[in-house]
Amino acid sequence: MPVGRGAAGSHAQVTARAGPGLRASAERPQPIRPVPLDVVLGRGCLIDDSVILAARPGRPLRSTTLHIGRRAIVRSGSVLYAGSRIGDGLETGHNVVIREDNVIGSDFKVWNNAIVDYGCTIGDRVKIHSNCYVAQLTTIEDDVFLSPGVTLANDPHPGSANHLCMRGPTIKRGARIGVNATILPFITIGERAFVGAGAVVTHDVPPGMVVVGNPARILKSVGEVTCPLDLEAGEYLAAVAPLVRIP
């Protein structure tokens, strides 16, 4: 388990996940590996082989320490950079990248091949599915869900050498973003709003609204969404958003 540039002399330790065909048991305990000085790791963490902790970027850092809370599960191929602080209950898929200077809450779940770029603020119980890209300087509040392939952009002048106006979107509490949607820089997605699959969001989305299309437009209230298989009662999302009907 590569663990960044720090010395491996810290007293902290991590339990490595068993490889293919192996099961942890009293008869076959999993190996314990030391954690370097630039990683602060909570108890009960499981770290796969080939994970890199506290990788150093090519830019200056406010802090060179990577903080990971208790009960983290970090799967093979993932890279977690120095300088980020992550709460309890982190779980990654394979080949996840979490860059530096991020502040991430508890129970963060992030699936295979997703990237969280630097300088982001992410709340509690956020779920980011496979192949998503979260741009630098994005804010994601509690209980947000990003479906596979979502892109959050942050640069209104792509290719420009001047990044002074670079900022990612703000995704408010409880919002859900559909498959392959794109959210442009500076956009705010309101609380418990729903962005449809493939939408390109160029303007702010009010709380509790469903938007679809390119450019995205308001379709209806989240409270008016019904289950296509009739497995749930009508207005089954009404409990998570005020029922606001569109004339």
C-alpha positions in Angstrom: 0.0 0.0 0.0 1.9 3.1 -1.1 1.2 5.9 1.3 2.7 9.1 0.0 6.0 10.8 0.9 5.9 10.7 4.6 8.0 8.5 6.8 6.4 5.2 7.9 7.4 5.6 11.5 4.1 6.8 13.0 2.5 4.6 15.6 -0.9 4.7 13.8 -1.8 1.6 11.9 -4.2 0.5 9.1 -5.8 -2.8 8.4 -5.2 -3.9 4.8 -8.1 -5.4 3.0 -7.7 -9.1 2.1 -6.9 -9.9 -1.5 -8.9 -12.1 -3.9 -9.9 -15.4 -2.3 -8.9 -14.4 1.2 -11.3 -13.8 4.1 -10.4 -12.1 7.3 -10.8 -14.5 10.3 -9.4 -15.3 13.7 -7.2 -18.0 12.1 -6.0 -15.7 9.2 -5.8 -12.1 10.5 -5.3 -9.4 7.9 -1.9 -7.7 8.0 -1.4 -4.4 9.8 0.7 -1.7 8.0 2.0 1.5 9.5 0.6 4.9 8.5 3.1 7.7 7.6 3.3 10.9 9.5 1.4 12.9 6.8 -1.7 10.8 7.2 -4.1 10.9 10.2 -6.4 7.9 10.0 -9.3 7.0 12.2 -9.9 3.6 13.7 -11.4 0.7 11.7 -10.2 1.7 8.3 -9.8 -0.8 5.4 -7.3 0.2 2.8 -6.7 -1.9 -0.3 -3.3 -2.6 -1.8 -2.3 -0.1 -4.5 -4.1 2.8 -2.8 -2.0 6.0 -2.6 -2.5 8.2 0.4 -1.2 11.7 0.8 0.0 12.1 -2.8 1.6 15.5 -3.4 0.3 17.8 -6.2 2.5 20.3 -8.1 0.9 23.3 -6.4 1.5 24.7 -2.9 -0.7 23.3 -0.1 -2.2 25.0 3.0 -1.5 21.7 4.8 0.4 18.6 3.8 -1.6 16.3 6.1 -4.4 14.0 4.9 -7.1 13.5 7.5 -9.5 10.5 7.1 -12.1 9.6 9.7 -13.1 6.3 11.2 -14.4 3.2 9.3 -13.1 4.3 5.9 -13.1 1.8 3.0 -10.7 2.8 0.2 -10.6 0.4 -2.7 -7.7 -0.4 -5.1 -6.4 2.1 -7.6 -7.6 5.1 -5.6 -5.5 8.2 -4.9 -6.2 10.5 -2.0 -4.1 13.7 -2.0 -2.4 15.4 0.9 -4.2 18.4 2.5 -7.8 17.1 2.4 -9.9 16.4 5.5 -12.5 13.7 5.2 -15.0 12.7 7.9 -16.1 9.3 9.2 -17.5 6.6 7.0 -15.8 7.3 3.7 -16.3 4.6 1.1 -14.7 4.6 -2.4 -15.0 2.5 -5.4 -11.9 1.6 -7.5 -9.7 4.2 -9.2 -11.2 7.2 -7.3 -9.2 10.4 -7.1 -9.8 12.9 -4.3 -7.5 15.9 -4.8 -6.0 18.3 -2.2 -7.6 21.1 -0.1 -11.0 19.5 0.1 -13.2 19.5 3.2 -15.6 16.5 3.0 -18.2 15.5 5.6 -19.2 12.1 7.0 -20.6 9.1 5.2 -19.2 10.2 1.8 -19.7 7.5 -0.9 -18.0 7.8 -4.2 -18.0 5.1 -6.9 -15.5 3.9 -9.5 -13.5 6.3 -11.6 -14.9 9.5 -10.1 -12.8 12.6 -9.5 -13.2 15.2 -6.9 -10.8 18.1 -7.8 -9.2 20.4 -5.3 -10.7 23.1 -3.1 -14.2 21.6 -2.8 -16.6 21.6 0.2 -18.8 18.5 0.4 -21.4 17.9 3.1 -22.6 14.8 4.9 -24.1 11.7 3.3 -23.2 12.8 -0.2 -23.2 10.1 -2.9 -21.2 10.5 -6.2 -21.7 7.7 -8.7 -19.2 6.3 -11.3 -17.4 8.4 -13.8 -18.4 11.8 -12.3 -16.2 14.9 -12.4 -16.5 17.5 -9.6 -14.5 20.6 -10.6 -12.4 22.7 -8.4 -14.1 25.1 -6.0 -17.4 23.3 -6.0 -19.8 23.3 -3.1 -22.0 20.2 -2.5 -24.3 20.3 0.6 -25.7 17.4 2.6 -27.7 14.5 1.1 -26.9 15.3 -2.6 -26.8 12.5 -5.1 -24.9 12.6 -8.4 -25.8 9.9 -11.0 -23.2 8.3 -13.2 -21.4 10.6 -15.7 -22.3 13.9 -14.1 -19.9 16.8 -14.9 -19.7 19.9 -12.7 -17.7 22.6 -14.6 -15.9 25.6 -13.1 -14.2 27.6 -15.8 -16.2 30.2 -17.8 -13.2 30.9 -20.0 -11.8 27.4 -20.9 -8.1 27.6 -21.9 -7.5 31.0 -20.4 -4.4 31.6 -18.4 -6.3 33.7 -15.9 -8.3 31.6 -13.4 -9.3 34.4 -11.1 -13.0 33.9 -11.9 -13.0 30.1 -11.7 -15.7 28.6 -9.5 -17.7 25.5 -9.6 -21.5 25.1 -9.0 -23.3 25.1 -5.7 -25.5 22.0 -5.2 -27.9 22.6 -2.4 -29.1 20.1 0.2 -30.9 17.1 -1.1 -30.7 17.8 -4.8 -30.3 15.0 -7.3 -28.5 15.2 -10.6 -29.4 12.7 -13.4 -27.2 10.6 -15.6 -24.7 12.6 -17.8 -26.0 16.0 -16.8 -23.7 19.0 -17.0 -23.8 21.9 -14.5 -22.0 25.0 -15.7 -19.8 27.4 -13.5 -21.5 29.6 -10.9 -24.8 27.8 -11.1 -26.9 27.1 -8.0 -29.1 24.0 -7.9 -31.8 24.6 -5.3 -32.6 22.4 -2.3 -34.2 19.1 -3.4 -34.2 20.0 -7.0 -34.0 17.3 -9.7 -31.9 17.7 -12.8 -33.0 15.3 -15.6 -30.6 12.9 -17.5 -28.4 14.6 -20.1 -29.5 18.2 -19.1 -27.1 21.1 -19.6 -27.8 23.6 -16.8 -27.0 27.2 -17.7 -29.2 29.0 -15.1 -30.0 28.6 -11.5 -32.6 25.9 -10.6 -35.2 26.9 -8.0 -35.7 24.6 -5.0 -37.9 21.6 -5.5 -38.1 21.9 -9.3 -37.4 19.3 -12.0 -35.4 20.6 -15.0 -34.7 18.9 -18.3 -33.1 19.5 -21.7 -30.3 21.6 -23.3 -30.5 24.3 -22.1 -32.3 23.0 -19.0 -35.8 24.3 -18.5 -38.3 23.8 -15.6 -40.6 20.9 -16.3 -42.6 20.5 -13.1 -42.3 20.3 -9.3 -40.5 17.4 -7.7 -43.7 16.8 -5.8 -45.4 16.0 -9.1 -43.0 13.3 -10.0 -44.7 9.8 -10.1 -43.2 6.4 -10.3 -43.2 5.1 -13.9 -43.8 1.5 -12.7 -46.5 2.5 -10.2 -44.6 0.9 -7.4 -45.0 4.0 -5.3 -48.1 6.0 -4.6 -48.6 9.3 -6.6 -46.5 12.3 -5.6 -44.1 9.9 -3.9 -41.4 12.5 -3.7 -43.6 15.1 -2.2 -42.2 14.4 1.2 -38.8 15.7 0.2 -39.9 18.9 -1.5 -42.8 21.3 -1.2 -45.5 20.7 -3.8 -45.3 23.7 -6.2 -47.3 23.3 -9.3 -46.3 25.0 -12.6 -49.1 26.9 -14.3 
